[in-house]
């Protein structure tokens, strides 16, 4: 697997958790006639590091502190360390180094990664390391690896071992979580109230890896495991940094936004390890990543891939292992999974906020051109079905000409656009053009006519133009006409640089990368902030919760088997050259 070396290596340096030697204390207390060190837990401390610092066994530390495990050790809490175990530790028999290899655990490494490295089953590793909680190993811990067993376990065997253990562990976690919730009277209401509790556990852990054999549980909401504040979140970023052998600059922008989010999350106290994979817009590449990269199998959150065909490769694995997958840019049309989150605002109700404009208070004027956006026209027809509509044809012959439109679509009587707009009646213009030149000419005609009437001291009714968001992607259009025509857009992402949050982000981005951010940069920041935080704070089941890391809101609703962002932003380009956002 090819990593993005120019991106990946510095990232691990910046965001991996520092492993520092534990400093023993000289504070000694007496409890029931026995002496203990009273140790204040600080960042970097683990039960393993405490055992090394005080020369005692890990099990004895946990026995002296009720309920203490590697996963419950908390910052700023006190731990009692038994005093006087050095002799017993030294008296333990020496391990035969001819029989074992001593593997020092690296940052982010798991027992399964070690098993794959040496091709030794996890069962053997567990038997040879009885004093180690193999599901919670830590950096610099030494794991004994039996030399005689090396090379006898295949990757597939180890993976089956992992899946079996993860399933059992998940079942325990679910049961423990339910017990804790009842005890504290903070039960999280299950969204599938018709399903008995025992069936929900089955749905949570027994999902077939093969998408074609997915059960009904694949269309039901999931409850994701919530990390404690002191735990490390392992996140995989899977993006097409290269396409057809060329660097994808938009994805690089996205990644830069993710990096700035990582800085902010670290400031908030979250420990996150980010592994970066280049999917190269290739299903085969993703399959290779899944086959060869242990870091992907340790991921608790996956951001990416981008395209639906790429997602279809990774989603079955994520569904089986209950790992949230974030689709940051694609509008998903057919793929379903209860672990899949679509950040791109969905398409099927994107025009709903326009409905209120067609309330009968304005005359509806539809302008046809030689080029027509049929999808846009169909939606506007739905809104105007109950209203009287003025139909006009637009043509250009060295000047802009407007005609009343006949029932058969031909030109009727030519109209004087100045007289037509001089009317005191408020109007709502719907411009159906799809070509840039047609859009630009119609908008310019409307705005210049308005300027002419008002410049001569004339009066006219107010009007707005219902904008097609595709216009904003057209490079030849004079964007000033959006303001001059009070144009209203519905957009999936709003990033007005006058916004304070955007302005601060822009300043940081420019300082870091010496270029202005793009919409991809903002989306990368949003993706990391929303979903990395949610892994610690929990995924709120209230689908009306508005999430807004920068300036664009997101509302995720569970729609047809996946979580979809249903929030479109309405932008009003006002004639005073301000943008009003709803």
GUROBA-289719 format. One line per field, with one value per residue (C-alpha): residue number from 1; x, y, z. Coordinates in steps of 0.02 Angstrom, whole numbers, plus 32768, in hexadecimal, padded with zeros to 4 digits. Example, Ala and Ser with C-alpha at 12.3 -4.5 7.8 and 13.67 -1.06 7.14 Angstrom:
BEGIN
seq = c(1, 2) $
east = c(8267, 82AC) $
north = c(7F1F, 7FCB) $
up = c(8186, 8165) $
//
This chain:
BEGIN
seq = c(1, 2, 3, 4, 5, 6, 7, 8, 9, 10, 11, 12, 13, 14, 15, 16, 17, 18, 19, 20, 21, 22, 23, 24, 25, 26, 27, 28, 29, 30, 31, 32, 33, 34, 35, 36, 37, 38, 39, 40, 41, 42, 43, 44, 45, 46, 47, 48, 49, 50, 51, 52, 53, 54, 55, 56, 57, 58, 59, 60, 61, 62, 63, 64, 65, 66, 67, 68, 69, 70, 71, 72, 73, 74, 75, 76, 77, 78, 79, 80, 81, 82, 83, 84, 85, 86, 87, 88, 89, 90, 91, 92, 93, 94, 95, 96, 97, 98, 99, 100, 101, 102, 103, 104, 105, 106, 107, 108, 109, 110, 111, 112, 113, 114, 115, 116, 117, 118, 119, 120, 121, 122, 123, 124, 125, 126, 127, 128, 129, 130, 131, 132, 133, 134, 135, 136, 137, 138, 139, 140, 141, 142, 143, 144, 145, 146, 147, 148, 149, 150, 151, 152, 153, 154, 155, 156, 157, 158, 159, 160, 161, 162, 163, 164, 165, 166, 167, 168, 169, 170, 171, 172, 173, 174, 175, 176, 177, 178, 179, 180, 181, 182, 183, 184, 185, 186, 187, 188, 189, 190, 191, 192, 193, 194, 195, 196, 197, 198, 199, 200, 201, 202, 203, 204, 205, 206, 207, 208, 209, 210, 211, 212, 213, 214, 215, 216, 217, 218, 219, 220, 221, 222, 223, 224, 225, 226, 227, 228, 229, 230, 231, 232, 233, 234, 235, 236, 237, 238, 239, 240, 241, 242, 243, 244, 245, 246, 247, 248, 249, 250, 251, 252, 253, 254, 255, 256, 257, 258, 259, 260, 261, 262, 263, 264, 265, 266, 267, 268, 269, 270, 271, 272, 273, 274, 275, 276, 277, 278, 279, 280, 281, 282, 283, 284, 285, 286, 287, 288, 289, 290, 291, 292, 293, 294, 295, 296, 297, 298, 299, 300, 301, 302, 303, 304, 305, 306, 307, 308, 309, 310, 311, 312, 313, 314, 315, 316, 317, 318, 319, 320, 321, 322, 323, 324, 325, 326, 327, 328, 329, 330, 331, 332, 333, 334, 335, 336, 337, 338, 339, 340, 341, 342, 343, 344, 345, 346, 347, 348, 349, 350, 351, 352, 353, 354, 355, 356, 357, 358, 359, 360, 361, 362, 363, 364, 365, 366, 367, 368, 369, 370, 371, 372, 373, 374, 375, 376, 377, 378, 379, 380, 381, 382, 383, 384, 385, 386, 387, 388, 389, 390, 391, 392, 393, 394, 395, 396, 397, 398, 399, 400, 401, 402, 403, 404, 405, 406, 407, 408, 409, 410, 411, 412, 413, 414, 415, 416, 417, 418, 419, 420, 421, 422, 423, 424, 425, 426, 427, 428, 429, 430, 431, 432, 433, 434, 435, 436, 437, 438, 439, 440, 441, 442, 443, 444, 445, 446, 447, 448, 449, 450, 451, 452, 453, 454, 455, 456, 457, 458, 459, 460, 461, 462, 463, 464, 465, 466, 467, 468, 469, 470, 471, 472, 473, 474, 475, 476, 477, 478, 479, 480, 481, 482, 483, 484, 485, 486, 487, 488, 489, 490, 491, 492, 493, 494, 495, 496, 497, 498, 499, 500, 501, 502, 503, 504, 505, 506, 507, 508, 509, 510, 511, 512, 513, 514, 515, 516, 517, 518, 519, 520, 521, 522, 523, 524, 525, 526, 527, 528, 529, 530, 531, 532, 533, 534, 535, 536, 537, 538, 539, 540, 541, 542, 543, 544, 545, 546, 547, 548, 549, 550, 551, 552, 553, 554, 555, 556, 557, 558, 559, 560, 561, 562, 563, 564, 565, 566, 567, 568, 569, 570, 571, 572, 573, 574, 575, 576, 577, 578, 579, 580, 581, 582) $
east = c(8000, 8041, 802C, 802B, 80D6, 80DA, 8038, 8031, 80D7, 80CC, 801A, 804A, 80CF, 8051, 7FBE, 7FF9, 7FF0, 8098, 80D8, 813B, 818A, 811E, 816D, 8156, 811B, 8165, 80BB, 8098, 7FF4, 7FBF, 7F1C, 7EE8, 7F9A, 7FE6, 8053, 8028, 806C, 7FE4, 7FFD, 7FA3, 7F7D, 7FBE, 7FBC, 801D, 8005, 7FC6, 7FB8, 804A, 80B6, 8087, 80BB, 8164, 817F, 815A, 819B, 80F7, 8084, 7FF0, 7F78, 7FAB, 7F89, 7EDB, 7EB8, 7EDF, 7E68, 7DB6, 7D75, 7E1B, 7E43, 7EAF, 7E13, 7DD3, 7E75, 7E4D, 7EB2, 7EBE, 7E87, 7EEE, 7F2A, 7F6F, 800F, 8041, 80EA, 816D, 814F, 81FB, 823B, 81AA, 81BF, 8278, 8257, 81EF, 8241, 82A0, 824E, 82A9, 82E2, 830F, 8259, 820A, 821D, 81FA, 818F, 8185, 80D7, 80D6, 805E, 7FB4, 7FE3, 7F67, 7F7B, 7F31, 7FB2, 803A, 7FEB, 7FE8, 809D, 80E0, 8055, 8031, 7F7F, 7F38, 7F0C, 7FC5, 7FF7, 7F75, 7FB1, 8067, 803C, 7FC6, 7FE3, 7FB8, 7F0A, 7F29, 7E92, 7EDE, 7F97, 7FFE, 8099, 8140, 80EA, 814B, 80EA, 8136, 812C, 814D, 81D5, 8198, 80EC, 8126, 80E1, 805E, 7FC4, 7F80, 7F3A, 7E8C, 7E95, 7ECA, 7E3F, 7DBD, 7E03, 7DF3, 7D40, 7D0D, 7D5D, 7D17, 7C68, 7C72, 7CBC, 7C34, 7BAD, 7BFA, 7C05, 7B51, 7B17, 7B82, 7B43, 7A8E, 7AAF, 7B05, 7A7B, 79F4, 7A57, 7A6F, 79C2, 7A0E, 79D2, 79EE, 7948, 795C, 791E, 78CF, 7853, 77FA, 7896, 78B4, 7958, 79A0, 797F, 79D3, 7A74, 7A6E, 7A53, 7AE5, 7B66, 7B26, 7B2F, 7B6C, 7C09, 7BC4, 7B53, 7AE7, 7AB9, 7A95, 7A05, 7979, 79EC, 7A4E, 79C0, 79AE, 7A0C, 7AA9, 7AEA, 7BA4, 7C24, 7C4E, 7D03, 7D38, 7D91, 7E3A, 7E31, 7E82, 7E13, 7E5F, 7E1F, 7E40, 7E35, 7E18, 7E1C, 7E4F, 7EEB, 7F1B, 7EAB, 7EEE, 7F9D, 7F80, 7F73, 7EBF, 7ED2, 7E1F, 7E40, 7EE3, 7E7B, 7E03, 7E94, 7EDA, 7E32, 7E38, 7EE4, 7EA7, 7E16, 7E93, 7EED, 7E4A, 7E15, 7EBD, 7EA8, 7DFF, 7E56, 7E31, 7EB8, 7EA5, 7F16, 7EF7, 7F2B, 7F25, 7F05, 7F07, 7E76, 7EA8, 7DEF, 7E05, 7D9F, 7E36, 7EA1, 7E25, 7E20, 7EDE, 7ED8, 7E5D, 7ECA, 7F72, 7F5C, 7F45, 7F2B, 7E85, 7E49, 7E6D, 7E05, 7D6F, 7D39, 7D50, 7D43, 7D30, 7D3A, 7CEB, 7C93, 7C05, 7C5E, 7CF0, 7C7B, 7C2A, 7CD0, 7CED, 7C3A, 7C18, 7CB1, 7C7F, 7BCC, 7C04, 7C76, 7C03, 7C80, 7C38, 7C64, 7C59, 7C38, 7C73, 7C4B, 7BDF, 7B24, 7B00, 7A77, 7A70, 7AE5, 7A95, 7AE1, 7AB6, 7B6D, 7B74, 7B69, 7B52, 7B8F, 7B5A, 7AAB, 7A31, 79DD, 792B, 78EC, 796F, 78EF, 7877, 78A7, 7875, 77C1, 779D, 77CC, 7738, 76B7, 764E, 7693, 76FB, 76D9, 7735, 7792, 77E4, 7868, 7891, 7931, 7978, 79CE, 7961, 798F, 7904, 791D, 7916, 787D, 781F, 7838, 7807, 776A, 7739, 7745, 76E7, 765F, 75D8, 7609, 75EE, 7693, 76D2, 7733, 77B8, 7831, 78DE, 7944, 79E4, 79FE, 7A80, 7A10, 79A5, 78F1, 785E, 77BB, 771C, 7723, 7698, 764B, 76B0, 7753, 7763, 777F, 76E6, 76E0, 7784, 7781, 77DB, 783B, 7847, 778B, 7774, 77E6, 77A4, 7707, 76F5, 76CE, 7757, 779D, 77F5, 7861, 788A, 7913, 791A, 79BB, 7A45, 7ACD, 7B3F, 7B26, 7A68, 7A6B, 7AE1, 7A7F, 79D6, 7A1A, 7A74, 79D3, 796E, 79F0, 7A13, 7958, 7944, 79D7, 798E, 78E3, 7926, 79AC, 7926, 78C5, 7843, 77E8, 77D8, 77A4, 7829, 785F, 78CC, 791A, 7910, 79C3, 79FF, 7A98, 7AF1, 7B02, 7B81, 7BF4, 7BED, 7C8C, 7C4B, 7BBD, 7BD6, 7BB2, 7B81, 7ADD, 7AAF, 7AAA, 7A57, 79C8, 79AD, 79D6, 79AD, 7A10, 7A04, 7AB3, 7AF9, 7B8A, 7B96, 7C3C, 7C29, 7CD5, 7C86, 7C51, 7CBF, 7CDB, 7D0A, 7D7B, 7DDB, 7DEA, 7E27, 7EAE, 7EEE, 7EE7, 7F49, 7FCB, 7FE0, 7FD9, 7FF1, 7F54, 7E9D, 7E2F, 7DAB, 7D01, 7D5D, 7DC8, 7D2E, 7CDB, 7D78, 7D79, 7CC0, 7CD0, 7D59, 7D0C, 7C5D, 7C87, 7D24, 7CC8, 7C31, 7C9E, 7CC1, 7C20, 7BA8, 7B3E, 7AA3, 7A06, 79A6, 79A4, 7977, 7A1E, 7A7B, 7B37, 7B9C, 7C5A, 7C75, 7BE6, 7B86, 7B04, 7AEB, 7A52, 7A63, 79C5, 79B6, 796C, 7955, 79DC, 7A65, 7A84, 7A6E, 7A8C, 79E2, 7A15, 7A1C, 7A4E, 79EB, 7A55, 7A03, 7A70, 7A2A, 7A36, 7A9A, 7B26, 7B0F, 7AE4, 7A5B, 7A69, 79E0) $
north = c(8000, 80AB, 812D, 81E7, 81FA, 82B6, 82BE, 8224, 8226, 82D8, 82B3, 8226, 8294, 831C, 82B9, 8217, 820F, 822E, 819D, 81DE, 8181, 817F, 81DE, 8181, 81E3, 81E6, 81F9, 815E, 813A, 80B0, 8052, 7FC5, 7FAD, 7FA5, 8029, 8070, 80F5, 8176, 819E, 822C, 81F4, 826D, 826C, 81D7, 8168, 80B7, 8023, 7FD8, 8073, 807A, 7FC5, 7FEB, 808B, 8039, 7F8A, 7F35, 7EC9, 7F12, 7E97, 7ECF, 7F85, 7F59, 7EED, 7F7F, 7FF5, 7FB6, 7FBF, 7FF6, 7FB2, 7FF4, 8043, 8096, 80EB, 81A5, 8245, 82A6, 820E, 81BC, 8108, 80A2, 8042, 7FB4, 7FD0, 7F48, 7ED1, 7EE1, 7E40, 7DDB, 7E25, 7DFE, 7D4F, 7D22, 7CA3, 7CE5, 7CCF, 7C65, 7CE1, 7C54, 7C24, 7CD2, 7D74, 7E12, 7E8A, 7F3E, 7F83, 801C, 80AF, 807C, 7FC4, 7F3C, 7E86, 7E5A, 7EC1, 7E67, 7DBF, 7DE8, 7E26, 7D83, 7D11, 7CD1, 7CB5, 7D2B, 7C94, 7C64, 7D18, 7D1E, 7C79, 7CB4, 7D5D, 7D2F, 7DD2, 7E3E, 7E79, 7E5C, 7EC3, 7F5C, 7F61, 8000, 804D, 8005, 7F6E, 7ECD, 7E3C, 7D8E, 7D3A, 7C7F, 7C5F, 7BB0, 7BF2, 7C78, 7C66, 7BE3, 7C55, 7C9F, 7D4F, 7D07, 7C9E, 7D35, 7D9E, 7D1A, 7D1A, 7DD7, 7DD6, 7D52, 7DB0, 7E59, 7E10, 7DCA, 7E6D, 7ED4, 7E67, 7E85, 7F40, 7F49, 7EE8, 7F52, 7FF2, 7FBE, 7F94, 803A, 809C, 804B, 8069, 8122, 813D, 8186, 8103, 8134, 810E, 808B, 80D0, 802A, 8020, 7F8A, 7F1C, 7EBA, 7EDC, 7E30, 7E42, 7EED, 7E9D, 7E1F, 7EA9, 7F08, 7E7D, 7DFB, 7E4E, 7DEF, 7E35, 7E16, 7EA5, 7E35, 7DCB, 7E5E, 7E46, 7EB9, 7EFC, 7F56, 7FD3, 7FF7, 8078, 8048, 807D, 80A0, 8080, 811F, 813E, 8180, 8229, 81D9, 8156, 8165, 8172, 8119, 8169, 8139, 81BD, 8169, 81E8, 81EA, 8256, 821C, 8201, 81BE, 81D9, 8292, 82E7, 8311, 83C2, 83C9, 8332, 837E, 8417, 83A2, 8350, 83F8, 8421, 837B, 83A8, 844D, 83F0, 8378, 840A, 844A, 839E, 8386, 842F, 83F2, 835E, 82D4, 8258, 8225, 81BD, 81DC, 815F, 81A1, 8131, 8163, 8107, 814A, 8143, 8087, 7FF9, 7F87, 7FFE, 7FF9, 7F3B, 7F3C, 7FB0, 7F3D, 7EA6, 7EEF, 7F7B, 7F4E, 8006, 8004, 7F72, 7FD1, 8067, 8098, 811F, 8127, 81CC, 81A9, 8167, 81E7, 8189, 810E, 8081, 8094, 809A, 7FF8, 7F9F, 7FDF, 7FEB, 7F2F, 7F1F, 7FBA, 7F7C, 7ED5, 7F29, 7FBC, 8040, 80E9, 8116, 81CC, 81F3, 82A8, 82DD, 825F, 8261, 81A9, 8161, 80A6, 8070, 8050, 802C, 8063, 8092, 8106, 81C4, 8235, 82E6, 8328, 836F, 82F5, 831D, 82E1, 8375, 83F7, 8475, 8469, 8513, 8563, 852E, 85C0, 863B, 85FC, 8635, 869F, 8747, 875A, 8746, 86B0, 86D4, 8641, 866C, 85E9, 85EA, 857C, 8515, 84CE, 847A, 83F8, 83BA, 846B, 8491, 83F8, 842D, 84E2, 84A4, 8446, 84E3, 8551, 84D3, 8530, 85DF, 864B, 8647, 86C2, 8661, 86C0, 868C, 86DA, 86F1, 874D, 87A3, 882C, 885B, 8803, 87E4, 87A1, 875A, 8718, 865B, 8603, 8560, 8500, 8553, 85CB, 8686, 86F3, 87AF, 8806, 8862, 88FB, 88BA, 8968, 897E, 88CC, 88E7, 8997, 8946, 895F, 88A6, 8840, 87B8, 8713, 86EB, 8637, 862D, 857F, 8596, 8514, 8566, 85E7, 8668, 865C, 866A, 86FF, 875B, 8746, 877C, 8810, 8844, 8841, 889E, 8923, 8942, 8957, 89D0, 8A35, 8A46, 8A76, 8AE7, 8B4F, 8B60, 8AE0, 8A69, 89AE, 891A, 88B6, 8812, 877C, 86F9, 8644, 860C, 8565, 8539, 84FC, 85B3, 85CA, 854D, 85A9, 860F, 8688, 86D2, 877C, 8752, 8807, 87E2, 876D, 8803, 8876, 87FB, 87C9, 8717, 868B, 85E8, 8545, 84FF, 8465, 84CA, 8581, 85D4, 8690, 86D4, 8763, 86E4, 86ED, 8630, 8626, 86BF, 8672, 85CC, 8624, 8680, 85DD, 8584, 860C, 8610, 8553, 8536, 85E3, 85CF, 85F6, 8564, 851C, 84CE, 8428, 846E, 84A1, 83F8, 839D, 8403, 83E5, 8329, 8313, 8387, 833B, 8283, 827B, 82DC, 8269, 81D0, 8219, 8278, 81FC, 8202, 8263, 8209, 82AD, 82C6, 837D, 83A6, 8427, 840A, 849F, 8499, 8531, 858A, 8500, 849F, 83E3, 8381, 82C4, 825F, 81A3, 8193, 80F0, 808F, 8112, 81B8, 824B, 8305, 8354, 8409, 8481, 8536, 85C4, 8657, 86FC, 876F, 881A, 88B7, 890C, 888E, 8825, 876C, 8738, 8683, 8612) $
up = c(8000, 7FD3, 805C, 803B, 8086, 8076, 80D9, 8145, 81A0, 81E8, 821B, 828E, 82D9, 82FF, 833C, 838A, 8446, 8496, 8500, 8593, 8623, 86C0, 8751, 87F7, 888E, 893D, 8990, 89FB, 8A55, 8ACE, 8AAA, 8B21, 8B5A, 8AAB, 8A55, 89AA, 8937, 8911, 8858, 87FC, 874A, 86C6, 8608, 85C3, 865C, 8640, 86B5, 8658, 866E, 8727, 873E, 86EF, 8752, 87FB, 87D0, 87F8, 8791, 8732, 8783, 8833, 8807, 87C8, 8861, 88D5, 887A, 886A, 87B8, 876F, 86C2, 8634, 85E6, 8687, 86BB, 86BD, 86BF, 8763, 87C9, 8853, 8847, 88D8, 88AD, 8924, 8974, 8984, 88F2, 88A5, 88F0, 88B0, 8803, 87FF, 883E, 87A8, 8734, 86A0, 85F7, 8579, 84F5, 8480, 847A, 8470, 8411, 8473, 840E, 844B, 8428, 83B7, 83C0, 837A, 836A, 839F, 83C9, 8320, 82C4, 8326, 82FF, 8245, 824B, 8293, 8250, 82FF, 833A, 83BC, 8427, 8433, 845B, 84E4, 852F, 8530, 857F, 860F, 866E, 85DA, 85A8, 84F0, 84BB, 8511, 84EC, 84F6, 84A5, 84E2, 8530, 850A, 84BE, 84BA, 840F, 840A, 8388, 835F, 832F, 82B6, 8208, 8233, 823C, 819C, 818D, 816E, 820D, 8274, 8227, 8253, 8303, 830B, 82CA, 8349, 83DA, 83A2, 8396, 8447, 8489, 8433, 8482, 852E, 850F, 84D8, 8571, 85E7, 8597, 85AE, 8665, 8685, 862E, 8699, 8738, 8713, 86CA, 862D, 85B3, 84FF, 84AB, 8425, 8380, 8352, 83E1, 8396, 83A2, 8445, 849E, 847E, 83C3, 83C1, 8404, 8376, 82F6, 8342, 832D, 82B3, 8209, 8171, 811F, 8071, 803B, 7FCF, 8067, 80DA, 8153, 8185, 820E, 8186, 8172, 822D, 828F, 82ED, 8396, 8386, 840D, 846A, 849C, 8545, 8543, 856D, 84E2, 8437, 839D, 8308, 8269, 81B4, 812C, 8083, 7FF7, 7F3E, 7F4D, 7E9F, 7E09, 7D64, 7DA8, 7DCE, 7E76, 7EA2, 7EE6, 7F28, 7F96, 7FD3, 8007, 8061, 80BC, 80F2, 8140, 819D, 81E2, 8228, 8279, 82C8, 8317, 8363, 839F, 83F3, 8449, 8488, 84DA, 845D, 8429, 8373, 8305, 824D, 81C7, 8115, 807E, 7FC6, 7F71, 7EC5, 7E8F, 7E7F, 7EC7, 7EAF, 7F15, 7FA5, 7F9D, 7FA8, 803E, 8094, 8070, 80A3, 8120, 81D8, 8205, 81A8, 8211, 82B0, 8278, 82E2, 8266, 81A9, 814A, 8090, 800E, 7F99, 7F0E, 7F24, 7ECA, 7F42, 7FD8, 7FA1, 7FC1, 8072, 80B4, 80C7, 8138, 819B, 81AC, 81F0, 826F, 829B, 8263, 822C, 8179, 8143, 808C, 8087, 7FD5, 7F76, 7F5E, 7F7D, 7F0F, 7F2E, 7FBB, 8065, 810F, 81C1, 81DB, 8144, 8156, 80BD, 80DC, 8031, 8040, 7FF1, 7F4D, 7F60, 7FC5, 7F9D, 7F5A, 7FED, 8035, 7F8F, 7FAA, 801D, 7F92, 7F2D, 7FAE, 7F37, 7F70, 7ED0, 7E18, 7DD5, 7D32, 7CDB, 7C57, 7BD3, 7B6C, 7AE3, 7B6B, 7BF6, 7C9A, 7C9B, 7D4D, 7D8F, 7D24, 7D66, 7E1B, 7DFB, 7DA2, 7E3F, 7EA9, 7E2C, 7DFF, 7E61, 7E27, 7D8E, 7D30, 7CAD, 7C2B, 7BC8, 7B40, 7B3B, 7A9D, 7A73, 79CC, 79EA, 7A7C, 7AFC, 7AC5, 7B29, 7AE4, 7B31, 7B20, 7AC1, 7AFF, 7A7C, 7AB5, 7A22, 7A30, 7A46, 7A57, 7A7D, 7B22, 7B63, 7BF7, 7C43, 7C43, 7C7F, 7D15, 7D3A, 7D80, 7E3C, 7E52, 7EA8, 7E3A, 7E47, 7DAE, 7D83, 7CFF, 7CB1, 7C4E, 7C5B, 7BF0, 7C3F, 7BB5, 7BC2, 7C7F, 7C7B, 7BF5, 7C4C, 7CF6, 7CA7, 7C4C, 7CED, 7D54, 7CD0, 7CB9, 7D74, 7D7C, 7CEB, 7D3C, 7DE7, 7D9C, 7D49, 7DEA, 7DB5, 7E27, 7E18, 7E7F, 7ED9, 7E8B, 7EAE, 7E3E, 7E71, 7E50, 7E11, 7E7B, 7DDE, 7DAF, 7E3B, 7DE5, 7D3E, 7D25, 7C9F, 7D04, 7D54, 7E0A, 7E28, 7DCE, 7E5D, 7ED1, 7E53, 7E3A, 7EF1, 7EC0, 7F39, 7F39, 7F96, 7FB1, 8009, 804E, 807F, 80A2, 80A2, 80C8, 8128, 81AA, 8245, 8251, 8199, 81A7, 8239, 81DF, 8141, 81A4, 81F1, 814A, 80F0, 8179, 8170, 80B4, 8064, 7FF8, 8011, 8044, 7FD1, 7FF4, 8000, 808D, 80EF, 80D3, 810E, 81AE, 81CA, 81AD, 822F, 82B1, 82A7, 82A2, 830E, 8395, 8384, 83A5, 8452, 8474, 8424, 8386, 83B4, 837D, 8379, 82BD, 82D2, 8324, 82BD, 82B1, 8275, 828E, 821C, 81C5, 816D, 81CF, 81C3, 81FA, 81E9, 81D7, 81C4, 8116, 80B6, 8110, 8128, 817D, 8106, 811C, 80FB, 8115, 8082, 809F, 8052, 8016, 7FEA, 7F82, 7FB0, 7F48, 7FD3, 7FAC, 8048, 8052, 80C9, 8101, 8142) $
//
